[in-house]
Amino acid sequence: MSMTCSLLAQSLTLAYHYNTSPAIKSTCNPFSPLVSNQSSSSSVFLRPVSAPAIRAFCSKSDAMSSAQNSDSVSHLTQREAAEIDETLMGPLGFSVDQLMELAGLSVATSIAEAYKASEYDRVLAICGPGNNGGDGLVAARQLYHFGYKPFVCYPKRTQKPLYTGLVTQLESLSIPFLSVEDLPLDFSKDFDIIVDAMFGFSFHGTPRPPFDDLIKRLLCLHGYDQTRQKRPVIVSVDIPSGWHVEEGDIGDEGIKPDMLVSLTAPKLCAKKFSGPHHFLGGRFVPPVIAHKYKLRLPPYPGTSMCVRIGKAPSVDISALRENYISPEFLEEQVESDPINQFRKWFDDAIAAGLREPNAMALSTVGKDGKPSSRMVLLKGVDRDGFVWSVMYFYYNGNAAIKSVFGQMFSSPMLQSFLNAGINISPISFVPSVNIPRRFFENGSSILFVRVEGSVEKVSDEESEQYFHSRPRGSQIGAIVSKQSSVIPGRHVLYQQYKELEEKFSDWSLIPKPEFWGGYRLKPELFEFWQGQTSRLHDRLQYSPQEINGKR
């Protein structure tokens, strides 16, 4: 079976990261408390990686919403969960308030991942008297800082300093506390999310008042499903209240939460959970615990405190909507120089911490007139235009190029669309930046920039300088990966990479291949676009006659 280099190059990258990331390696070998460092970087890079391994890494590329097969994740018995807590708070030195803070933060980030504050802002946290209730109190505080409007029902308060401190923190934020009597009879009219933080895995027996009645009221919410009425979603912390820790919802008469946030590791009852969202929060589990209990835990994406486990819910694509709430983009506010306006928006994307904000999709047109696209990286912006580097033979006007779009959907980023003729002119450059909610109070904005102009090769000296600024692995990869050419299999790439790596193992200068270098787009037209909720979007354009310092 033949393959194309454009896809293989990406597979090589995935293989490299999958085998060298400490977090991922520890997950692949959960029975070993230590990760061996004996393998050289070359042997790690060339180690064969199975397709499931690559798929697992791809699911983590974005982020917080990585889906893991729940059957492949370990589940704990009640005794094991108690023993792990005792170990964490004993020989491993964790305090109760540390674990509670980590758990509450995990719950809040999971909620923010599944339910946007712009649509589900009113949150009621019902907190029990134990540690599970403490997790709910912390989650309420974190949700406040995430832009939600939390309310707390905490009927059985304890006077322990840890819990009184949590209450004080919430009161300092003016978060309302509601008594059971103050709660509305119909939760659906006042709340969008209800956090069930009443009972955890250590609870025994039958719930007592007022929690027995609260559980019944949450159970009644499922009747709205039959009448198609809107109801608040229910998020259970670690264990749905009223469930048996190991056997689950005995009698099928308990709460049926829409979301379960398991902590440390899922408990056995989580196997009976059938709601659309199941997240795990427990990034604090040390290797010694994972080794002792033979835990199989998924890797956490990026810096997230939560990871999705189980299958993500199906989505009605036609129903996807995003409300853009941003200030008006007025003519008098635009920079007179379009390069400065571009830099202003691009700097916002950098400040927002977007991953690879310079990623863009490059589209070319072959002699047959068919456009084709692939991902490249913007590597320079100056008064002369926009610069990126590719393999020159992409522009020889031959067969259409294979397309790789994966990264466009993995995270907010600068996206660019370039349409090139056989002589690479004219060409259009359309980066877009999705600015996160924190840049605009109470909402979000999406921004696009479109630039048109002619294209020219950058000088050999400039291409040479950038080539040797890249990591040596990237330099070798550029030589080996003659992308979109057909090869017998990936073993050819592995072998060629290994040979070049050995050849330049003395750290001698790696020559830039003649077929690789940079292009520069010389702008002739700019267009800046900003989304608005009204769909009467802001679009301002610099015409060819206005490029030189005029609007």
C-alpha positions in Angstrom: 0.0 0.0 0.0 1.4 3.4 -1.0 1.5 6.4 1.3 2.2 10.1 0.9 4.9 12.0 2.7 2.5 14.8 3.8 0.8 12.3 6.1 3.9 10.4 7.1 5.7 13.5 8.2 2.8 14.2 10.6 2.9 10.6 11.8 6.7 10.9 12.6 5.9 13.9 14.7 3.2 12.1 16.6 5.5 9.1 17.1 8.2 11.3 18.5 6.0 13.1 21.0 4.2 10.0 22.1 7.4 8.2 23.0 9.3 11.0 24.6 6.7 12.9 26.7 7.2 11.9 30.3 3.5 12.2 31.1 2.5 10.0 28.2 5.3 7.4 28.8 4.2 7.0 32.4 0.7 6.3 31.2 1.8 3.8 28.7 3.7 1.9 31.4 1.6 2.5 34.6 3.2 -0.5 36.4 6.6 1.1 36.6 7.0 4.0 39.1 10.0 5.4 37.2 10.5 6.1 33.5 13.7 4.8 32.0 16.0 7.4 30.4 18.4 4.9 28.8 17.0 5.2 25.3 18.7 7.7 23.0 16.6 10.3 21.3 17.2 8.6 18.0 16.0 5.2 19.1 13.0 6.8 20.7 12.1 8.6 17.5 12.5 5.5 15.3 10.6 3.2 17.6 7.6 1.8 15.7 4.3 3.2 17.0 1.0 1.4 16.6 -2.0 3.1 15.0 -4.0 3.1 18.3 -1.1 4.9 20.0 -1.1 7.6 17.4 -4.8 7.9 17.6 -4.5 8.3 21.4 -2.1 11.1 21.0 -4.2 12.8 18.4 -7.1 12.9 20.8 -5.0 14.9 23.2 -3.9 17.6 20.8 -6.5 20.0 21.9 -6.9 20.1 24.7 -9.0 19.6 27.6 -11.6 17.6 25.8 -9.5 14.6 25.0 -11.7 11.5 24.9 -10.5 8.2 26.4 -12.1 4.8 26.2 -13.6 4.4 29.7 -13.2 0.6 29.5 -9.4 1.1 29.3 -9.3 3.3 32.5 -9.0 1.7 35.9 -12.0 1.8 38.3 -11.6 1.7 42.1 -13.5 -0.2 44.7 -14.6 1.7 47.8 -11.8 0.2 49.9 -9.1 1.1 47.3 -10.4 4.7 47.1 -10.1 5.0 50.9 -6.7 3.5 50.9 -5.4 5.8 48.3 -6.7 8.8 50.2 -5.0 7.6 53.3 -1.7 7.2 51.5 -2.0 10.6 49.8 -2.6 12.3 53.2 -0.2 10.1 55.1 3.3 9.1 53.8 2.9 11.2 50.6 2.4 14.4 52.5 -0.8 15.8 51.0 -3.1 17.8 53.2 -6.9 17.6 53.1 -7.3 21.1 51.9 -4.7 20.6 49.1 -6.6 17.6 47.7 -9.9 19.4 48.1 -8.6 22.4 46.2 -7.3 20.2 43.4 -10.6 18.3 43.3 -12.8 21.4 43.2 -10.6 23.0 40.5 -11.0 19.8 38.4 -14.7 19.9 38.8 -14.9 23.6 37.8 -12.7 23.1 34.7 -14.7 20.1 33.6 -17.9 22.1 33.8 -16.3 24.9 31.9 -15.2 22.4 29.2 -18.7 21.0 28.7 -21.0 23.9 29.5 -20.1 27.4 28.4 -20.8 30.3 30.8 -22.4 32.2 28.0 -25.2 29.6 27.9 -25.1 28.0 31.3 -24.2 30.7 33.8 -26.5 30.1 36.8 -25.0 27.4 38.9 -26.4 25.9 42.1 -23.9 23.9 44.1 -25.6 21.6 46.7 -22.9 20.7 49.2 -23.0 17.9 51.8 -21.2 18.0 55.2 -18.2 15.9 54.2 -15.2 16.2 51.9 -17.4 15.9 48.8 -19.3 19.0 49.9 -15.9 20.7 50.4 -15.1 19.9 46.8 -18.4 21.6 45.8 -17.6 24.7 47.8 -14.2 25.0 46.1 -15.8 24.4 42.7 -18.3 27.2 43.3 -15.5 29.6 44.0 -13.5 28.6 40.9 -16.7 28.8 38.7 -17.2 32.4 40.0 -13.7 33.3 38.7 -14.5 31.5 35.4 -17.4 33.9 34.7 -20.3 31.8 36.1 -22.9 33.0 38.7 -22.8 30.4 41.4 -25.3 29.9 44.3 -24.6 27.6 47.2 -26.9 25.4 49.3 -25.0 24.1 52.3 -27.6 22.9 54.8 -25.4 20.9 57.2 -22.4 23.2 58.0 -19.4 22.0 60.0 -17.4 24.2 62.2 -14.0 22.7 61.2 -11.6 25.5 60.2 -11.2 24.2 56.7 -14.9 24.4 55.9 -15.5 27.7 57.7 -12.6 29.1 55.6 -14.2 28.0 52.4 -17.5 29.6 53.4 -15.7 32.8 54.2 -14.0 32.8 50.8 -17.3 32.4 49.1 -18.9 35.1 51.2 -16.1 37.5 50.3 -17.1 37.1 46.7 -20.7 37.8 47.5 -21.8 34.4 46.4 -25.3 33.8 47.7 -26.0 31.0 50.2 -29.5 29.6 49.9 -31.2 27.5 52.6 -33.3 24.5 51.6 -36.4 26.5 52.3 -35.1 29.3 50.0 -34.7 27.0 47.1 -37.4 27.3 44.4 -39.7 24.4 43.9 -38.8 24.3 40.2 -35.1 24.4 39.7 -35.4 24.8 36.0 -36.6 28.4 36.3 -33.6 29.7 38.3 -30.6 27.5 37.4 -28.8 26.2 34.4 -26.4 23.8 36.2 -26.9 21.9 39.5 -23.7 20.6 41.1 -24.4 17.5 43.1 -21.7 17.5 45.8 -23.7 15.9 48.6 -22.1 12.5 49.2 -18.8 10.9 48.2 -17.4 7.4 48.1 -17.1 7.1 51.9 -20.9 7.6 52.5 -22.8 4.7 54.0 -26.5 4.1 54.6 -29.6 6.0 53.5 -29.5 9.8 53.0 -31.2 11.7 55.8 -33.1 15.0 55.7 -32.8 17.4 54.0 -30.6 15.5 51.5 -33.1 12.7 50.9 -35.7 15.3 49.6 -33.0 17.2 47.6 -32.1 13.9 45.8 -35.8 13.3 45.0 -36.1 16.8 43.6 -33.1 16.2 41.4 -34.6 12.9 40.3 -37.8 14.7 39.3 -35.9 16.9 36.9 -35.7 14.0 34.5 -39.4 14.2 34.0 -38.8 17.3 31.9 -37.1 15.2 29.3 -40.4 13.6 28.6 -42.2 17.0 28.1 -39.3 18.5 26.2 -39.1 21.3 28.7 -35.8 22.9 29.4 -34.2 21.7 32.6 -30.9 22.4 34.4 -28.1 19.9 33.7 -26.9 17.9 36.7 -23.2 17.5 37.4 -22.3 14.9 40.1 -18.9 15.1 41.9 -17.2 11.7 42.0 -20.3 9.7 43.0 -23.9 10.5 42.0 -25.6 11.1 45.4 -27.8 8.1 46.3 -25.8 5.7 44.3 -23.9 2.7 45.7 -20.2 3.3 45.3 -19.6 0.0 43.6 -23.0 -1.2 42.4 -24.3 2.1 41.1 -27.9 3.2 40.8 -29.6 0.2 42.5 -33.1 -0.1 41.4 -32.7 2.5 38.7 -34.3 5.1 40.8 -31.5 7.4 41.6 -30.1 10.6 40.1 -29.2 10.4 36.5 -26.6 13.1 36.1 -25.8 14.6 32.7 -22.1 14.8 33.8 -19.9 12.9 36.2 -16.6 14.2 37.3 -14.6 11.3 38.7 -11.8 12.2 41.1 -8.4 10.4 41.3 -9.8 7.5 39.3 -13.4 6.4 38.5 -15.1 4.4 41.1 -16.8 1.1 40.1 -20.2 2.7 40.0 -19.0 4.9 37.1 -19.3 1.9 34.8 -23.1 2.4 35.2 -23.0 6.0 34.2 -24.6 6.7 30.9 -24.7 10.5 30.7 -23.1 12.4 27.9 -20.1 13.8 29.8 -17.7 11.9 31.9 -14.5 13.6 33.0 -11.6 12.6 35.3 -9.9 15.0 37.6 -6.8 13.7 39.4 -3.6 15.0 37.9 -2.1 14.8 41.4 -1.8 11.0 41.4 1.9 10.1 41.8 3.5 7.1 40.0 3.9 5.1 43.3 0.1 5.1 43.7 -0.4 4.2 40.0 2.1 1.4 40.3 0.7 -0.1 43.6 -2.9 -0.2 42.4 -2.0 -0.9 38.8 -3.9 2.1 37.7 -4.5 2.8 34.0 -5.1 6.5 33.8 -5.3 8.7 30.7 -2.8 11.5 30.1 -4.0 15.0 30.7 -3.9 17.4 27.8 -1.7 20.5 28.1 -2.0 22.1 31.4 -5.6 21.0 32.0 -6.8 19.6 35.4 -9.4 17.4 33.7 -9.6 14.9 30.8 -12.7 13.5 29.1 -13.1 9.7 29.5 -15.6 7.8 27.5 -17.1 8.7 24.2 -17.9 12.4 23.6 -21.5 13.1 22.9 -22.7 13.4 19.3 -23.4 16.9 18.2 -25.9 18.4 15.8 -23.6 20.3 13.6 -26.4 22.5 12.3 -27.2 23.7 15.8 -23.7 24.9 16.6 -23.7 28.6 17.4 -21.2 31.0 18.8 -22.3 34.3 20.2 -19.7 37.0 19.4 -19.8 39.7 22.0 -17.2 42.3 21.3 -16.9 46.1 21.1 -17.6 47.7 17.8 -14.7 47.8 15.4 -15.0 51.4 14.2 -13.2 53.2 11.4 -11.7 55.8 13.7 -10.3 53.1 15.9 -8.4 51.3 13.2 -4.6 51.8 12.8 -3.8 53.9 9.7 -1.1 51.4 8.8 -2.6 47.9 8.1 0.6 46.1 9.2 0.2 47.8 12.6 -3.4 46.7 12.8 -2.4 43.1 11.9 0.3 43.1 14.6 -2.2 44.5 17.2 -4.6 41.6 16.6 -1.8 39.0 16.4 -0.2 40.3 19.6 -3.6 39.8 21.3 -3.5 36.2 20.1 -0.1 35.7 21.6 -1.1 37.3 24.9 -4.1 35.0 25.0 -1.8 32.0 25.0 -3.2 30.5 21.8 -1.3 27.5 20.6 0.7 28.1 17.4 -1.1 31.3 16.5 1.0 31.5 13.4 -0.4 28.3 11.9 -2.1 28.8 8.5 -3.5 26.7 5.7 -1.7 27.1 2.5 -3.7 26.6 -0.7 -2.2 26.3 -4.2 -3.6 25.7 -7.7 -2.1 23.3 -10.1 -2.1 23.4 -13.9 -5.5 21.6 -13.9 -7.0 24.6 -12.0 -7.8 22.6 -8.9 -7.0 24.3 -5.5 -5.5 22.3 -2.7 -4.5 23.1 0.8 -2.0 22.2 3.5 -0.8 23.6 6.9 2.3 25.9 7.1 3.6 28.4 9.6 3.8 32.1 9.2 7.4 32.9 10.1 7.8 36.7 9.6 5.8 39.9 9.2 7.6 43.2 8.3 7.1 46.2 6.0 7.9 44.0 3.0 5.1 41.5 3.7 4.4 38.1 5.2 6.9 35.2 5.1 6.6 31.4 5.3 8.8 28.5 4.3 7.8 25.5 2.2 9.2 23.1 -0.4 9.5 24.9 -3.7 8.1 22.1 -5.8 4.7 22.8 -4.3 4.5 25.6 -6.8 5.6 23.9 -10.0 2.0 23.7 -11.3 1.9 19.9 -11.4 -0.6 17.6 -9.8 -2.8 19.0 -7.0 -1.4 18.8 -3.5 -2.7 16.5 -0.8 -4.4 18.4 2.0 -3.8 18.2 5.7 -6.3 20.1 7.9 -6.0 18.5 11.3 -4.6 21.4 13.3 -7.2 23.9 12.1 -9.8 22.3 14.3 -7.6 21.3 17.3 -7.3 24.8 18.9 -8.0 28.5 18.3 -5.2 29.6 16.0 -4.2 32.0 13.2 -5.6 30.4 10.1 -4.5 31.4 6.6 -5.8 30.5 3.2 -3.6 31.1 0.2 -4.7 30.7 -3.4 -1.8 30.6 -5.9 -1.6 30.4 -9.6 1.1 28.5 -11.4 3.4 31.4 -11.1 2.3 32.0 -7.5 0.5 35.2 -8.3 -1.9 36.5 -7.4 -2.1 35.0 -3.9 -4.5 35.7 -1.0 -3.5 35.4 2.7 -6.3 35.1 5.2 -5.2 34.6 8.8 -7.9 34.5 11.5 -7.6 34.8 15.3 -10.1 33.5 17.8 -9.6 35.7 20.8 -10.6 34.0 24.1 -13.4 35.2 26.3 -11.1 36.9 28.8 -10.2 39.6 26.3 -13.7 40.9 26.2 -15.9 41.1 29.3 -19.0 38.8 29.3 -18.3 37.4 25.8 -16.0 36.4 23.1 -14.9 37.6 19.7 -13.6 36.1 16.5 -11.3 38.1 14.2 -10.2 37.5 10.7 -7.6 39.3 8.5 -7.4 38.8 4.7 -4.4 40.0 2.7 -4.0 39.9 -1.0 -0.9 40.5 -3.1 1.8 39.1 -5.2 4.4 36.6 -4.0 8.2 36.3 -4.4 10.9 34.0 -3.1 12.9 35.4 -0.3 16.7 35.5 -0.7 18.8 32.4 -0.4 20.6 34.0 2.6 17.3 34.6 4.4 16.1 31.0 3.7 19.5 29.7 4.9 19.4 31.7 8.1 15.9 30.5 9.0 16.7 26.9 8.1 19.6 26.7 10.5 17.6 28.4 13.3 15.3 25.4 13.3 15.9 22.4 15.6 18.2 19.9 14.0 15.5 17.3 13.9 13.3 19.6 11.9 16.2 20.3 9.5 16.7 16.5 8.9 13.0 16.1 8.6 12.8 18.7 5.9 15.5 16.9 3.8 13.8 13.5 4.2 10.2 14.5 3.8 9.7 15.3 0.2 6.0 15.8 1.0 3.2 14.5 -1.3 5.6 12.1 -3.1 4.5 8.5 -3.0 6.8 6.0 -1.1 6.6 2.3 -0.4 6.0 2.8 3.4 7.0 4.6 6.5 10.0 2.4 7.0 11.7 4.4 4.2 11.4 7.6 6.1 12.6 6.0 9.3 15.7 4.6 7.6 16.5 7.9 5.8 16.1 9.9 8.9 18.3 7.5 10.9 21.0 7.6 8.2 21.1 11.4 8.2 21.0 11.6 12.0 24.0 9.3 12.2 25.8 11.3 9.4 25.4 14.6 11.3 25.9 13.1 14.8 29.1 15.2 15.1 26.9 18.3 15.1 28.4 19.5 11.8 26.3 22.0 9.8 23.3 20.4 8.0 23.1 21.8 4.5 19.7 23.4 3.5 18.1 21.4 0.7 17.8 23.3 -2.6 14.1 22.5 -2.8 13.3 24.2 0.5 13.0 27.9 1.2 10.8 30.9 1.9 8.2 33.0 0.1 7.0 36.5 0.9 3.6 37.9 0.1 3.7 41.6 -0.8 0.4 43.0 0.4 -1.9 44.9 -2.0 -5.2 44.6 -0.1 -6.1 44.2 3.6 -9.5 43.3 5.0 -10.2 43.1 8.8 -13.3 41.3 9.9 -14.8 41.0 13.4 -17.8 38.9 14.4 -20.8 40.4 16.1 -23.8 38.7 17.7 -26.2 40.6 15.4 -24.5 38.9 12.5 -24.0 42.5 11.1 -20.3 41.9 11.4 -17.7 44.6 11.2 -15.6 44.5 8.0 -13.1 47.2 7.2 -10.9 47.2 4.1 -7.7 48.9 3.0 -7.8 49.3 -0.8 -4.7 49.0 -3.0 -4.6 52.8 -3.1 -4.7 53.1 0.6 -2.1 50.6 1.7 0.7 53.1 2.2 -0.4 54.5 5.5 -4.0 55.3 4.5 -7.3 53.7 5.1 
